[in-house]
Structure formats: C-alpha cells, structure tokens
Amino acid sequence: QAHRVAAALWRQDRKPLALLLQSRISEIFHVDIHPGATIGEGVMLDHATGVVIGETAVIENNVSILHGVTLGGTGTKDGDRHPKIGTGVVIGAGGTILG
C-alpha cells in the first residue's frame, strides 16, 4: 500500500516527495517500485524481496508476482519503455521481463 501513496504523490506532481518515499520503501523492504508505475487491483507480491518495477510498467488486475522479478525497461531514455502485464498473469520467481 505504500506504493499507492507514492503513486498518488507522483500524480499530484509532488515527485521529489514520491521518490523520497519510494527510496525509503526500497531500503526497508528491498522492493523497488517506481511511483509512476500503474498497478491494478488484487496484485499480489509473494515474498516480494528483490522485485523491481519500472516507471512506465502497467500491471493489470489479479496478477501474482513472486520474489526476484524485474519488469525492466528497454534502455531508451524517454517514452513507454517498460512491459505491460495483463489480467490474471502469474510471474514466477526470478523472472525478468523487459519492455
């Protein structure tokens, strides 16, 4: 739920505060979810340690993500560069999906 607070701050153009909160969340929980990522309802991060979700990633509803998963970018600096995960998907431990 902490990500949802950071995301709300991001949408309110309070980006420095959103990034500060995201940084602290990452430090404590070892989960790095960019506040700009779009995450639907019913998303479960099972043993979330090591999960990384990039800025333009979209995760639809009822998705399960296990530990050590990376939803990474394509390497381009701007634009839509992270993956889109559809409804009901399960991503296994250690999975890497690039935009």
C-alpha positions as CSV (number, residue, x, y, z in Angstrom):
1,Q,0.0,0.0,0.0
2,A,3.0,2.3,0.5
3,H,3.4,2.3,-3.3
4,R,-0.1,3.6,-3.7
5,V,0.8,6.6,-1.5
6,A,3.9,7.3,-3.5
7,A,2.0,7.0,-6.8
8,A,-0.7,9.4,-5.6
9,L,2.1,11.9,-4.7
10,W,3.6,11.3,-8.2
11,R,0.3,12.1,-9.9
12,Q,-0.1,15.3,-7.8
13,D,3.3,16.4,-9.3
14,R,4.9,16.0,-5.9
15,K,7.7,14.0,-7.5
16,P,10.5,14.7,-5.1
17,L,8.4,13.5,-2.1
18,A,7.2,10.5,-4.1
19,L,10.7,9.5,-4.9
20,L,11.9,10.0,-1.3
21,L,9.1,7.7,-0.1
22,Q,9.9,5.1,-2.8
23,S,13.5,5.2,-1.9
24,R,12.7,4.6,1.8
25,I,10.3,1.7,0.9
26,S,13.1,0.2,-1.3
27,E,15.6,0.4,1.5
28,I,13.3,-1.2,4.1
29,F,11.5,-3.8,2.1
30,H,14.0,-4.5,-0.7
31,V,11.2,-3.8,-3.3
32,D,11.8,-1.1,-5.9
33,I,8.5,0.1,-7.5
34,H,8.7,3.4,-9.3
35,P,5.9,5.7,-8.2
36,G,5.0,6.2,-11.9
37,A,4.2,2.5,-12.4
38,T,0.5,1.7,-12.9
39,I,-0.7,-1.2,-10.7
40,G,-4.2,-2.6,-10.7
41,E,-6.3,-4.2,-8.0
42,G,-5.7,-7.6,-6.5
43,V,-1.9,-7.6,-7.3
44,M,0.0,-9.9,-5.0
45,L,3.7,-9.6,-4.4
46,D,4.5,-13.0,-2.9
47,H,7.8,-12.8,-0.9
48,A,8.4,-9.6,-2.7
49,T,12.1,-9.3,-1.9
50,G,14.1,-8.2,-4.9
51,V,11.1,-7.1,-7.0
52,V,11.8,-4.2,-9.4
53,I,9.0,-2.5,-11.4
54,G,9.9,0.4,-13.7
55,E,8.2,3.8,-14.3
56,T,6.1,3.0,-17.3
57,A,5.2,-0.6,-16.4
58,V,1.5,-1.4,-16.3
59,I,0.2,-4.3,-14.2
60,E,-3.4,-5.1,-14.7
61,N,-5.7,-6.7,-12.1
62,N,-5.3,-10.1,-10.2
63,V,-1.6,-10.6,-11.1
64,S,0.8,-12.6,-8.9
65,I,4.4,-11.7,-8.8
66,L,6.9,-13.9,-7.0
67,H,10.3,-12.8,-5.5
68,G,13.1,-11.5,-7.6
69,V,11.1,-10.4,-10.5
70,T,12.2,-7.5,-12.7
71,L,9.8,-5.6,-15.0
72,G,12.6,-3.6,-16.7
73,G,13.0,-1.0,-19.4
74,T,14.2,-1.3,-23.0
75,G,17.1,1.1,-22.4
76,T,15.6,4.1,-24.2
77,K,15.6,7.3,-22.1
78,D,12.1,8.5,-22.7
79,G,8.7,7.1,-23.7
80,D,6.9,3.9,-23.0
81,R,9.7,1.5,-22.2
82,H,8.5,-1.0,-19.6
83,P,6.3,-4.1,-20.0
84,K,2.6,-4.4,-19.8
85,I,1.3,-7.3,-17.8
86,G,-2.3,-8.5,-18.5
87,T,-5.0,-9.5,-16.1
88,G,-4.6,-12.8,-14.3
89,V,-0.9,-13.4,-15.1
90,V,1.5,-15.2,-12.7
91,I,5.2,-14.3,-13.0
92,G,7.4,-16.9,-11.4
93,A,10.4,-16.3,-9.1
94,G,13.4,-14.7,-10.8
95,G,11.5,-13.7,-13.9
96,T,12.8,-10.9,-16.0
97,I,10.5,-9.1,-18.5
98,L,11.8,-6.2,-20.4
99,G,9.6,-3.6,-22.1
